[in-house]
Amino acid sequence: MAYDEQLANRVRTALKGRRAMVEKKMFGGLAYLSNGKMFAGILKSDLVVRVGPEANDTALTRPHTRPMDFTGRPMKGYIYVGPAGTKSAAQLRTWLARGQTFVASLPPAKRKAAR
């Protein structure tokens, strides 16, 4: 599965200079992580945003959004934002910020104990 390289460049520009941000190839697309947790990604021409289960239904009322159904079943807490919903830099930044805000609210990942 390919991803929209132009959108990836726009995301890189929007995230430039932010600390603890990592871009990683995953699931045939790109994932963007903050402190080890995915907050956004790109699959084909769609932006994937991790909004969290509680904000899922509200996020889906926004234009150009739909449930993320990567596996054939909707993944509550993740949504797709179509190209028209990320057309402007401001729209893209808003969606990225929503994902970053959600993952910042999560507890730190537990580290595995050394054996």
Phi, psi and omega in degrees: 000122180274165177231158182287104183295327178295317176295320178301318178296322178293321178295315178304316179297316181295329183263356184305133178086354179279137181279153175063026177259134180230137173255131185220135175285125180211146172055030181078010178221207178241145174237146177243126185241147174235122182052040176083002182242132180291130175241342180200169177192178177227126172233121186055240181254009182260144169273133174259131180232133176268104184259346182091152183301322183291328182265359185304304185296321178295316180300324181287352174277348180285149179300147173069024178247158173202161180299144174279119182232045183308323183264003184098346175238135179302139178258100182300129181105348177236139178227158169263139171242118181291167183307323180294337180274355178232022185298316181265158177299323181294317178299314180298313179300321180298314180293318178298319179296322178299316178295317179296320179298318180297309184293333176293337180277350182277150177293156179300149178293141178282135178274143178285139179288143177290143181262000000 
